[in-house]
Amino acid sequence: MELTENKYNKLIIALSVVIPLAVAALFFGIKIEGYDFSFLPPIYASINGATAICLIGALIAIKNGNRAVHEKLMMMCLILSACFLVMYVIYHMTSTSTEYRGEWGVIYYPILISHILLSVAVIPLVLFTYVRALSEQFDKHRKLAKITFPIWLYVAVTGVAVYLMISPYYGQ
């Protein structure tokens, strides 16, 4: 069991560095011209909402002792998060970033900044939590999940909030 966790540690650390660096690179000039993926933001915002719902459902399932439902919902959360990431990267590789021009910047920017910072932190947390469950180290899994869950839920919910706040400015 410990072997499974150790086997994945290097991969988790690599992904935890490479993913944020790749996403950051999108904002510093990596653009592919000639494609229109402007339809993606409401889709990936909806995926964030679905992730939040699945996370809450998974928590309820495990609290009620329904491990099978918990596992399925958590797998759905991982799939949804991967889909979000792919769509987010595609959109930002092909589109200019939208500038927020609303009156609520004092609310928008703290939410956006905390969302970005915690979305970076949640990558290794989710992956380490998952590997601990996979390796049947359920005590360690539960302990880390108590930290991971609220952060992942916050990232999912604030992803929707950020989209709703900036969506009036898309295409302007």
N, C-alpha and C positions, 0 to 999 in steps of 0.2 A: 504493500500500500504506500509506504513511504517512497518506494521506487517510482511509482506513477507520478507523485507530486514532484519529485526531484527531476524526473524526465522532462517535465513541461516548464520548469522554472526559467530556463534560458529562453525558450520560445516566448513565454509570457513577458519577460523583461524586454526582449527584442521588439515584440509587438507594441508594448507600452511606450517605447521610444519612437519606433518607426511611424506608427499611425499619427501621433500628434505632429511629428515633423513633416510628414507628407501633407497633412491638412494645412499646416502653417505655410508650407511652400505654395499652396494655392493662392494665398493672399499676397504673395511676393512675386507675381509675374508669370506663373505657369498657367497659360491659357491656350485653349484649342479653339480656333475661330471656325465659324461656319455651321455651328450646330445650335439648335434652339431647344434647350431643356427647361425653359421658363415654367413649364407645367409641374416641375418636381417639388418646389417648396411646400405647397399644400399637401402633397402626398407624403413627403417625409415628416411633416409636422403631424399628420394623422398617424403615421407610424409611431412617433413619439407618444402620442396619446394612447394608442393601442398597447404600447410597451408598459405605460403606467398602469393601465387596466389589468394587464396580465400579471404585473408585479404584485398588485394588490390581491388579485385572485390567488396567486401562488402563496402569498402570506396567509391568507384565509385558509387555503387548502391544508397547508402544513400545520397550522394551529389546530385544525380539526382532525389531524391525524391522517389526512389523505395524501400520502407520499406520492402515489402514482399521478394524481392530478397536479400536485406541486411540481414534479419533475417535468411533466408535459408543458405546463405553463412557463416554467423557467427556460426550457428549450425554445419555446416560442419567443420569449424575451430575447434570447441570444440571436435567433434568426432575424427577428424584427430589428434589433440593433445593428446587425450586419447589413441588412437591407438599407436601413437608414444611412449608414456610413457610405455605402456604395453610391446611393442617390445623391447624398450631400457632396461627395467628391465629384461626381459627374456634373452636377449643377455648377459648382464653383470652378471647375476646370473650363467650363464653356460660357460662363456668364460673368458680368461685372458685378462686384458686390453692391448691394443696395444700401444706401445711406439712410439712416433713421433721421427724419426731419420733424418728428412730432413734438408736442409740447411736454411730454412726460419723460424727457431724457433723464431726469433725476431718478426715475424709477426704472426706465428701460436699461440704461447702461449698467447699474449695479446688478440687475438680473442677468444681463448678457455676460458680464465679466465673470460672475460667480458660476454661471452655466458653463462657460468655456473652461474655466479652471477646474471645475469639478468633473467635466466630461473627460478631461485628461486623467484625473485621479481615478475615475471609476473604471478605466480600462483594466489596470492590473488587479484592482479589487474584485471585479466581476470574474476575471479569469482565474485568479487564485481561489476564489470562493467556489467556482465551478469544479476546479481540479480537486479540491478537498472533498467535495461530494462524490466525484468520480472515483476517487481513491478510497471511498468509504470511511473517511476520517470525519465522521459527523459531528463530533464535539468541536473540532477545529473549524469545520464548515459553519456550524451555528454561530460560533463566536465571531467569525469574520463576516458572516451574513448580517449580523446585527449592525455592523458598520456600513457594509456595502448597500444594503437595501435602501436606507433613507437617502443616501447619496444618489443612487441610480434612479430612484423615484423622483428626486428633486431635478435631476438632469432631464428626465423624460418630461416632467410637467413644465419646467421652465423652457424647454425646447418649444412646446406648444405656445407658451406665453410670448416668447420672443417672436415667433412667427406671427401671432395675432397682432402684435404691436407694430411690426415692420411691414406687414402685408399690404397696407394701403400705399406704400411707396415703391412696390415692385413695378418695374417698367416705366418709371417716371424719370 
